[in-house]
Amino acid sequence: MRIIQITDTHLSPAKTHFNGNWRPLAEWIEAQQPDLVIHTGDLALDGADIENDLVFSMQLMTELRFPLLIVPGNHDVGHMPGSAQPMNAERLQRWRRLVGPDEWVHDTKNWRFIGINSLTLGSNPEAELQQFDWSKNALAGAGTRRIAMFAHKPLFVDEPNEGDTGYWSVRPSARQHLRDLIAAHDVALFASGHLHRAWIGKLGSTKLAWAPAAAFIVGPMERDMPGERIVGAMVHTLGDDVHTEIVQIKGMTPFLLDDVMDEVYPRAKPAVDKAVS
């Protein structure tokens, strides 16, 4: 089975800075003829606040002639409490209405694919517990199928036992809980986006994969991290083992966010918002 993972497309009808990468990406996907396409979040530039960004993004997604599954990113449903756009019930409902479930299970004969909403991890204790209960049931129901999990945020940035990386990865307590579930159910693949870096690694017997962003790379405005600064996609070939390939796609431009940050994501003061429910 051949899966294409795309991530961080950051599409918008109003702020069109990165839209030019969609056409070469879509044409490349068409040429690949995958069995399934999985988008690991930040579908829209500002879907957390602008409904039309999600509408526009989903209109483009319908151009793909293959089964498509999507998990939300922080620019789709919001992020941590105290941030300018914390995830809340309103933002989640908008995603579910316009895009679909924020967590899902997709089965084939030999594989179970599980998509989680990693933005719930660290949002509040109740939402996090609900996510872990749901994930535990989804993992336990796999039967004899092998398991691949997909999320927006990676488990860690530099090493599995690192402290709190804030914006970039799952927080330590939630990370350990997720690691325990992954190990207990022998998850073959945990694939994510968010970092705008492309990297392949291992955690025990689980392959870890950060797909390259489709929209842009991030330069020295942010901390250095492992992986390649490229735009493109990732191909997972699933059989007796998992083979993962990072693909830099011809025709896609590695736009640099540093150059246009204040145009596309103006700095905003953190806001107090309604809790997730």
NORJOTA-V648591 format. One record per residue. N is the residue number from 1. PHI is phi as a letter, one per 20 degrees, with the letter a starting at -180 (999 if undefined). OMEGA is omega in degrees with one decimal (NA if undefined). D_CENTER is the distance of its C-alpha to the mean C-alpha in Angstrom with 1 decimal. Layout:
{{N:PHI:OMEGA:D_CENTER} {N:PHI:OMEGA:D_CENTER}}
This chain:
{{1:999:-175.6:20.6} {2:d:-178.8:18.4} {3:d:170.4:14.7} {4:d:174.8:13.0} {5:d:173.1:9.3} {6:c:-176.8:8.4} {7:a:170.6:5.9} {8:l:178.0:7.1} {9:e:174.1:10.2} {10:l:-176.3:11.6} {11:e:179.8:14.4} {12:a:175.9:17.5} {13:f:-176.4:21.0} {14:e:177.2:22.6} {15:d:-166.3:21.0} {16:e:-171.3:20.8} {17:g:-171.4:20.2} {18:d:-176.2:17.3} {19:f:-177.3:18.1} {20:f:178.3:20.3} {21:e:-177.7:17.6} {22:f:-174.8:16.7} {23:f:178.1:20.1} {24:f:177.0:20.2} {25:f:-179.5:16.7} {26:f:179.4:17.8} {27:f:177.0:21.1} {28:f:177.9:19.8} {29:g:178.8:17.8} {30:g:-179.3:21.1} {31:f:-177.7:23.1} {32:f:-179.9:21.0} {33:l:-178.5:21.6} {34:f:173.1:18.7} {35:f:-174.6:19.0} {36:b:172.6:15.5} {37:d:177.6:12.6} {38:c:179.5:9.0} {39:d:-175.5:6.5} {40:d:162.8:2.7} {41:o:-164.5:3.6} {42:l:173.7:6.7} {43:g:-175.0:8.6} {44:d:177.1:11.7} {45:f:-179.0:13.5} {46:b:177.3:14.7} {47:f:179.1:14.0} {48:f:-178.9:14.6} {49:c:-172.8:18.2} {50:d:-177.2:19.0} {51:g:-175.5:19.1} {52:f:175.1:20.1} {53:f:177.3:17.0} {54:f:179.3:15.2} {55:g:-179.9:18.3} {56:f:-178.9:18.5} {57:f:-179.7:15.0} {58:f:174.2:15.6} {59:f:177.0:19.0} {60:f:-179.8:17.6} {61:f:-179.2:15.3} {62:f:176.9:18.7} {63:f:179.9:20.0} {64:f:-174.9:18.2} {65:e:-175.8:20.7} {66:c:176.8:18.6} {67:g:-174.6:17.0} {68:c:174.4:13.5} {69:c:-175.3:10.9} {70:c:167.9:8.0} {71:d:-176.7:6.0} {72:f:171.4:6.4} {73:d:-178.0:5.6} {74:f:177.3:8.8} {75:e:176.6:10.4} {76:e:-173.6:10.3} {77:c:-178.0:11.8} {78:n:-171.2:12.9} {79:c:-169.0:12.7} {80:f:173.2:15.4} {81:g:-179.5:19.0} {82:n:176.6:21.2} {83:f:-179.6:18.8} {84:f:-179.2:19.7} {85:c:178.8:17.2} {86:f:176.2:16.9} {87:f:178.5:15.1} {88:b:-175.8:18.1} {89:f:-179.2:19.4} {90:f:-179.0:20.1} {91:f:177.2:16.6} {92:f:-179.8:15.2} {93:f:176.9:18.2} {94:f:178.0:17.6} {95:g:-177.2:14.1} {96:f:-179.3:15.8} {97:f:-172.0:18.7} {98:e:-174.9:17.3} {99:d:-178.7:14.1} {100:q:-178.7:14.5} {101:f:175.9:13.8} {102:e:172.3:10.9} {103:b:-173.1:11.6} {104:b:173.3:13.3} {105:c:177.2:15.3} {106:c:-176.1:16.3} {107:d:164.7:19.4} {108:d:-178.3:21.3} {109:g:-172.0:24.6} {110:d:-174.2:23.4} {111:c:167.9:19.7} {112:d:176.1:17.6} {113:d:-177.0:13.9} {114:c:175.2:12.3} {115:d:179.5:9.2} {116:d:173.9:9.1} {117:e:-174.9:8.6} {118:f:178.3:8.2} {119:f:175.6:9.8} {120:f:-176.6:12.9} {121:f:-174.9:13.5} {122:n:-178.7:16.1} {123:f:169.9:16.5} {124:a:-173.1:19.8} {125:g:-177.3:21.5} {126:f:-179.3:21.9} {127:f:179.3:18.4} {128:f:178.6:17.2} {129:f:178.1:20.1} {130:f:178.9:19.3} {131:f:-179.5:15.7} {132:f:176.0:17.4} {133:f:178.8:20.2} {134:f:-178.2:18.1} {135:f:179.5:16.2} {136:g:179.0:19.6} {137:f:179.8:21.1} {138:f:178.1:18.4} {139:f:-177.5:18.9} {140:f:-177.3:22.6} {141:e:-175.8:22.9} {142:f:-177.6:21.8} {143:m:-179.7:25.5} {144:e:179.7:26.1} {145:f:169.8:22.8} {146:f:-170.0:20.6} {147:c:169.2:17.1} {148:c:-179.1:13.6} {149:d:-178.4:10.7} {150:c:-178.8:7.0} {151:b:176.2:4.7} {152:f:-175.0:2.4} {153:e:176.8:6.0} {154:f:176.6:8.3} {155:f:-178.0:11.6} {156:b:178.9:13.7} {157:d:-174.6:14.5} {158:d:179.1:18.1} {159:a:-168.5:19.3} {160:g:-175.9:18.7} {161:d:-179.7:21.4} {162:f:177.4:20.7} {163:f:-177.7:21.2} {164:f:178.3:19.0} {165:e:177.7:17.0} {166:m:-174.8:16.5} {167:f:-158.9:13.7} {168:e:-174.5:11.9} {169:b:178.3:11.3} {170:f:-177.1:12.2} {171:f:-169.4:15.9} {172:g:-176.9:18.6} {173:f:177.6:20.0} {174:f:178.5:16.9} {175:f:-179.3:15.8} {176:f:178.0:19.2} {177:f:179.7:19.1} {178:f:176.4:15.9} {179:f:179.0:17.5} {180:f:178.5:20.6} {181:f:-179.7:19.0} {182:f:-179.7:17.4} {183:f:-176.9:20.8} {184:f:-176.6:22.8} {185:d:173.7:21.3} {186:l:179.6:21.1} {187:f:-175.4:17.4} {188:f:-174.0:17.5} {189:b:169.5:13.9} {190:c:-173.0:10.9} {191:d:-175.1:8.0} {192:b:177.1:4.9} {193:c:167.8:4.4} {194:m:-172.0:5.9} {195:e:-175.5:9.4} {196:l:173.6:10.4} {197:c:177.5:12.2} {198:d:-173.5:12.7} {199:b:175.3:14.0} {200:c:179.9:15.1} {201:b:-179.2:16.8} {202:c:169.0:18.1} {203:c:-171.1:18.5} {204:m:179.4:21.7} {205:e:-177.1:21.4} {206:e:174.0:17.6} {207:f:175.4:16.0} {208:d:-177.6:13.0} {209:b:170.5:11.0} {210:d:179.3:9.0} {211:f:175.4:8.6} {212:f:177.5:10.5} {213:f:175.7:9.6} {214:e:-170.7:11.6} {215:e:-171.2:13.1} {216:b:169.7:14.6} {217:d:179.0:15.4} {218:d:-177.5:16.4} {219:e:-174.0:20.0} {220:f:176.1:22.3} {221:f:177.7:21.4} {222:c:-179.1:18.9} {223:f:176.7:19.6} {224:f:-179.0:19.7} {225:b:174.8:17.2} {226:f:173.2:17.3} {227:n:-177.5:16.1} {228:e:172.6:17.0} {229:e:177.4:16.7} {230:c:168.1:16.3} {231:d:-178.1:14.6} {232:r:-176.6:14.1} {233:b:-179.2:12.2} {234:c:177.9:12.3} {235:d:175.3:14.8} {236:d:175.2:15.1} {237:d:-171.4:18.7} {238:d:175.9:19.4} {239:b:174.0:23.0} {240:f:177.6:25.0} {241:c:177.8:22.5} {242:d:174.5:19.0} {243:d:-176.9:19.3} {244:c:-178.3:16.4} {245:c:171.8:17.0} {246:e:-176.4:15.5} {247:c:172.1:16.9} {248:e:-167.0:18.0} {249:e:178.8:18.9} {250:f:178.3:22.3} {251:n:176.4:22.6} {252:e:-175.5:19.4} {253:d:177.3:20.3} {254:f:177.5:18.7} {255:g:-179.7:19.2} {256:d:-177.9:19.6} {257:g:-178.1:18.1} {258:g:-175.1:21.1} {259:f:-172.8:23.5} {260:c:-174.4:22.3} {261:g:-175.4:20.5} {262:f:174.7:23.3} {263:e:-172.7:23.3} {264:e:-180.0:19.7} {265:c:179.8:18.8} {266:g:179.0:22.2} {267:f:179.1:22.5} {268:c:176.6:23.1} {269:f:176.2:24.8} {270:g:-177.8:22.9} {271:c:172.7:23.8} {272:e:-175.0:24.7} {273:c:-179.2:23.1} {274:f:-178.2:23.5} {275:f:174.9:22.0} {276:f:175.3:19.4} {277:b:NA:21.3}}
